């Protein structure tokens, strides 16, 4: 039986980052990817902020489809406001981006197997036996550390005994078309609200060059068997009628990772497996990159020390939440809970209050706390609205989170 220091399951951004940092730190690593090709089918809107990307990589034309400098926000009645922030973010070409990170892992020394589907974990003393099928053949390898980067279901995390169950309202059901339509404008991301089209969530249009882009919806508090499909169809028929559809994907986005147990003895989970997507936007790439990087660095050090205990791997948890700014994440999560209670009239009211503050303006910052502070000091009546929808306890939390 072949032995490795670490096995990483899943070669998305989080898994490949973890494998890269483990190998760079001197560990012998095996990276397993169930698809025939890394980046083959990407269930993602592909957006990332400039700040999040440049923590790790310089923007490279090979994996940048569009550079964003504007955003439009649509109210339920179809009115919109537009804000500007030069170079605020990018729409990635994830197929290329994912392979780019996997290449870094391979160059650092990680071994990579595609067509390798994880099946189960088994303890062997302090080590793990990792079972998987590779091209139809059952295989087993032994290792001291496992990192689960296997997405929302996280079979790895569950089999390792981590507590990863979420409440139903912590899931968004997502569906997206790859399509061509004149309303898709390069350099501008569009966001849409309204329960008819994106129930307790939002719709988006992310450009990827010319009039081609990703157009989708994320919905919450709907039966899983219904999902996002009927909402996406209504959304496209309203805002993108006559679109030429080139493909479709669907997925589930879990949030609420601050409540989860994302590490244990000899085990860490990263990215969507750890439920770390941003609670309001549902964006998961930044958290995947950061959690994968930190997990790989911590894992490499722990392997050298010969200590893979839960108490040792807690460093992963602590460093991630320090870097991501746990207070901002928790604020976003609490705001999301209030948003789930809002109807279209509430959203329209918010839009009408905010449009005079932001329409056709250049943003100085995209920091959520600073923007919230600006809104609450400029439009104090919104605190009354927050009290109405979230209660006095939420208002108190909001004041403490924003103003300190």
C-alpha positions in Angstrom: 0.0 0.0 0.0 1.4 3.4 -1.0 1.9 5.9 1.8 1.7 9.7 1.7 2.0 12.4 4.3 -1.3 14.0 3.2 -4.2 13.3 0.8 -6.3 16.2 -0.5 -9.7 15.3 -2.0 -10.9 17.7 -4.6 -8.8 19.8 -7.1 -10.9 23.0 -7.1 -9.1 26.2 -5.9 -9.2 25.2 -2.2 -7.9 21.7 -2.7 -5.2 22.7 -5.2 -4.1 25.6 -2.9 -3.8 23.1 0.0 -1.8 20.6 -2.0 0.5 23.3 -3.3 1.3 24.7 0.2 1.7 21.2 1.6 4.1 20.2 -1.1 5.9 23.5 -0.8 6.3 22.8 2.9 8.0 19.5 2.2 5.1 17.0 2.5 4.5 14.2 0.1 1.0 14.9 -1.2 -1.6 13.1 -3.3 -4.4 15.3 -4.8 -7.5 13.4 -5.9 -9.9 14.8 -8.5 -13.0 12.8 -9.5 -13.4 14.5 -12.9 -11.4 13.4 -15.9 -9.9 16.9 -16.2 -9.3 19.6 -13.6 -11.6 22.5 -14.2 -13.7 20.4 -16.5 -17.1 21.5 -15.2 -17.1 24.5 -12.9 -20.2 25.2 -10.9 -19.5 28.9 -10.2 -20.4 32.4 -11.3 -16.6 33.0 -11.5 -16.4 36.5 -9.9 -13.7 37.6 -7.5 -12.6 40.9 -6.1 -9.2 42.4 -7.0 -8.3 42.3 -3.3 -9.1 38.6 -2.9 -7.3 37.5 -6.0 -4.1 39.5 -5.4 -3.6 38.0 -2.0 -2.2 35.1 -3.9 -1.9 35.8 -7.7 -1.2 38.7 -10.0 -4.1 39.0 -12.5 -3.1 37.1 -15.6 -4.8 37.4 -19.0 -4.8 33.6 -19.2 -7.4 33.3 -16.6 -9.1 36.7 -16.6 -12.2 36.9 -18.8 -13.3 40.4 -17.8 -12.1 43.2 -15.7 -14.9 44.9 -13.7 -15.2 48.6 -13.0 -18.9 49.1 -12.7 -21.9 47.4 -11.1 -25.7 47.9 -11.4 -28.1 47.0 -8.7 -31.7 46.4 -9.8 -34.8 46.8 -7.6 -37.8 44.5 -7.8 -39.6 47.2 -9.9 -36.8 47.2 -12.5 -35.3 50.5 -11.5 -31.5 50.4 -11.0 -28.6 52.3 -9.6 -25.0 52.1 -10.9 -21.8 52.5 -9.0 -18.2 52.7 -10.2 -14.9 51.4 -8.7 -12.1 51.1 -11.2 -10.5 47.6 -11.2 -12.8 46.4 -8.4 -12.7 42.8 -9.5 -12.7 40.2 -12.2 -14.7 37.5 -13.9 -12.4 34.5 -14.1 -12.0 31.7 -16.6 -12.3 29.1 -14.0 -11.3 26.2 -16.2 -7.9 27.9 -16.8 -7.7 29.3 -13.3 -8.2 25.9 -11.6 -5.6 24.3 -13.8 -3.2 27.1 -13.1 -3.3 26.4 -9.3 -3.1 22.7 -9.9 0.0 23.3 -12.0 1.5 25.2 -9.0 0.8 22.2 -6.8 2.4 19.8 -9.3 5.5 21.9 -9.8 5.9 22.0 -6.0 5.9 18.2 -6.0 2.3 17.1 -5.4 1.1 14.0 -7.2 -2.3 14.4 -8.9 -4.8 11.7 -10.0 -7.8 12.6 -12.1 -10.7 10.2 -12.6 -10.2 9.4 -8.9 -13.5 9.3 -6.9 -13.2 9.3 -3.1 -15.3 6.5 -1.5 -14.5 6.3 2.2 -12.1 7.0 5.1 -10.9 4.4 7.6 -8.7 4.9 10.7 -5.5 2.8 11.0 -4.1 3.9 14.4 -3.3 7.5 14.1 -3.3 7.3 10.3 -6.0 7.3 7.7 -6.7 4.8 5.0 -8.2 6.7 2.0 -10.3 4.6 -0.3 -11.1 5.7 -3.8 -11.8 4.4 -7.3 -9.5 5.3 -10.1 -10.5 4.4 -13.7 -12.9 1.8 -12.3 -10.4 0.1 -10.0 -10.6 0.3 -6.2 -7.5 1.8 -4.6 -6.3 2.5 -1.0 -3.5 4.8 0.2 -2.4 5.5 3.7 -1.6 9.0 5.1 -1.3 11.0 8.3 -3.4 14.0 7.2 -6.6 14.4 5.0 -7.9 17.6 3.7 -11.4 17.6 2.3 -12.0 20.1 -0.5 -14.9 18.0 -1.9 -17.6 20.7 -2.1 -21.0 21.2 -0.3 -21.7 17.6 0.4 -18.2 17.0 1.9 -18.3 13.2 2.1 -14.8 13.5 3.5 -15.7 15.7 6.4 -18.8 13.7 7.3 -16.9 10.4 7.3 -14.2 12.0 9.5 -16.9 12.8 12.0 -16.9 16.6 11.6 -20.2 18.4 12.4 -21.1 20.1 9.2 -24.9 20.0 9.2 -26.6 23.3 8.4 -30.1 24.6 8.8 -32.2 24.6 5.6 -32.1 28.4 5.4 -28.3 28.3 5.2 -28.4 26.8 1.6 -28.9 28.7 -1.6 -29.9 26.7 -4.7 -28.1 28.1 -7.8 -28.6 27.7 -11.5 -26.8 29.6 -14.2 -26.8 29.9 -18.0 -23.8 30.6 -20.2 -25.3 32.9 -22.8 -25.2 35.7 -25.3 -27.4 38.8 -25.0 -27.0 42.5 -25.8 -27.8 43.5 -22.2 -24.6 41.8 -21.0 -21.9 44.5 -21.1 -18.2 43.9 -20.7 -16.8 45.5 -17.6 -20.1 45.7 -15.7 -21.6 43.2 -13.3 -25.4 43.4 -12.8 -27.3 42.3 -9.7 -31.1 41.8 -9.5 -33.6 41.4 -6.7 -37.3 40.3 -6.5 -38.9 37.2 -5.2 -40.5 36.4 -8.5 -37.1 35.8 -10.1 -34.7 35.1 -7.3 -36.7 34.1 -4.1 -34.8 35.3 -1.0 -31.6 35.6 -3.0 -30.5 37.5 -6.1 -29.8 37.2 -9.8 -26.7 38.2 -11.6 -25.1 38.9 -15.0 -21.3 38.6 -15.1 -19.6 39.5 -18.4 -16.9 37.3 -20.0 -16.2 39.4 -23.1 -18.4 41.0 -25.7 -22.0 40.2 -24.9 -21.2 36.8 -23.6 -21.4 36.0 -19.9 -22.8 34.0 -16.9 -26.4 34.8 -16.0 -27.9 33.0 -13.0 -30.0 33.1 -9.8 -29.5 31.9 -6.3 -32.7 31.2 -4.3 -33.3 30.2 -0.7 -36.2 28.9 1.4 -37.5 26.9 -1.5 -38.1 23.1 -1.6 -35.0 21.3 -2.9 -37.1 19.5 -5.5 -38.1 22.9 -6.9 -34.6 24.5 -6.8 -33.7 27.4 -8.9 -34.8 26.4 -12.4 -38.3 28.0 -12.6 -36.8 31.2 -11.2 -34.0 31.3 -13.7 -36.4 30.8 -16.6 -38.6 33.7 -15.4 -35.6 35.8 -14.8 -34.1 35.3 -18.2 -37.5 35.8 -20.0 -37.9 39.1 -18.2 -34.4 40.7 -18.4 -32.7 38.7 -21.2 -35.5 37.8 -23.6 -34.2 36.1 -26.7 -30.9 35.1 -25.2 -28.8 32.5 -26.9 -28.0 29.9 -24.3 -24.7 28.0 -24.7 -24.8 25.9 -21.5 -26.2 25.5 -18.0 -24.9 24.5 -14.6 -26.6 24.1 -11.2 -25.2 23.8 -7.7 -25.8 24.3 -4.0 -24.0 27.1 -2.0 -23.8 26.5 1.8 -23.0 29.4 4.2 -22.5 29.6 8.0 -19.0 28.1 8.3 -18.5 30.2 11.5 -20.8 27.7 13.3 -19.1 24.6 11.9 -16.4 22.3 13.1 -13.9 22.5 10.2 -11.0 20.5 11.7 -10.3 17.5 13.9 -7.6 14.9 14.5 -5.7 14.6 11.2 -8.5 16.3 9.2 -9.3 19.7 7.9 -12.0 20.8 5.4 -11.8 23.9 3.2 -13.9 26.0 0.9 -17.5 24.9 0.4 -16.8 21.7 2.3 -16.3 24.0 5.3 -19.4 26.1 4.4 -17.2 29.2 4.1 -18.9 31.1 1.2 -19.6 34.8 1.9 -23.1 34.8 3.4 -24.7 37.6 1.3 -23.0 37.2 -2.1 -22.5 33.4 -1.8 -19.1 34.0 -3.4 -16.8 31.0 -2.5 -13.6 31.5 -4.4 -11.9 33.9 -1.9 -12.7 31.7 1.0 -11.5 28.6 -0.9 -8.2 30.1 -1.8 -7.6 31.4 1.7 -8.7 28.3 3.6 -6.8 26.0 1.3 -3.7 28.0 1.6 -3.8 28.2 5.4 -4.7 24.5 5.8 -1.8 23.6 3.6 0.7 25.7 5.5 -0.6 24.5 8.9 -0.7 20.9 7.7 2.9 21.0 6.5 4.2 22.4 9.8 2.1 19.9 11.8 3.5 17.0 9.7 7.1 18.1 10.4 6.3 18.3 14.1 4.6 14.9 14.1 1.5 16.4 15.7 -1.7 16.1 13.8 -4.0 16.4 16.8 -7.1 18.5 16.8 -5.6 21.0 19.2 -2.6 21.4 16.9 -4.7 21.9 13.8 -6.8 24.5 15.5 -4.3 27.0 14.2 -6.0 26.6 10.8 -9.3 27.7 12.2 -7.8 30.6 14.2 -5.7 31.9 11.3 -8.6 31.7 8.8 -11.0 33.6 10.9 -8.4 36.2 11.8 -7.6 36.8 8.2 -11.1 36.7 6.8 -12.3 39.1 9.6 -14.8 37.0 11.5 -16.7 40.1 12.7 -17.5 41.1 9.1 -18.5 37.5 8.2 -20.8 37.3 11.2 -22.3 40.7 10.4 -23.0 39.5 6.8 -24.6 36.4 8.2 -26.9 38.3 10.5 -27.8 40.8 7.7 -28.6 37.8 5.5 -31.0 36.4 8.1 -32.8 39.7 8.2 -32.8 39.7 4.3 -34.6 36.4 4.3 -37.5 38.0 6.3 -37.9 40.8 3.7 -40.4 41.0 0.9 -40.3 43.0 -2.3 -41.8 46.0 -0.7 -39.0 46.0 1.9 -36.3 45.6 -0.7 -37.8 48.4 -2.8 -37.9 50.7 0.2 -34.2 50.0 0.9 -33.3 50.6 -2.8 -35.2 53.9 -2.8 -33.3 55.0 0.3 -29.9 54.0 -1.0 -30.1 55.1 -4.6 -29.6 58.9 -3.8 -26.5 57.9 -1.8 -24.8 55.7 -4.5 -26.3 56.1 -8.0 -23.6 57.2 -10.5 -21.1 57.6 -7.7 -17.5 56.4 -7.5 -16.9 54.1 -4.5 -13.8 54.9 -2.3 -14.0 51.5 -0.7 -15.6 48.1 -1.0 -15.1 47.3 2.7 -18.5 46.1 4.0 -18.1 47.6 7.4 -17.1 51.0 6.1 -20.0 51.0 3.6 -22.5 50.0 6.4 -21.1 52.8 8.6 -21.6 55.3 5.7 -25.2 54.1 5.1 -26.2 54.2 8.8 -24.6 57.7 9.4 -26.1 59.1 6.2 -29.5 57.5 6.3 -30.2 57.0 10.1 -33.9 56.1 9.3 -32.6 52.8 8.1 -31.9 51.9 11.7 -35.6 52.1 12.3 -36.2 49.8 9.3 -33.6 47.4 10.7 -35.4 47.4 14.1 -38.7 46.6 12.3 -37.3 43.7 10.4 -34.6 42.4 12.7 -35.7 43.5 16.2 -33.8 45.5 18.8 -31.3 42.8 19.4 -30.2 42.9 15.7 -29.9 46.7 15.8 -27.8 46.5 18.9 -25.6 43.9 17.1 -25.4 46.0 14.0 -24.2 49.1 16.0 -21.6 47.1 17.8 -20.4 45.3 14.7 -20.2 48.5 12.6 -19.2 51.2 15.1 -17.3 49.0 17.6 
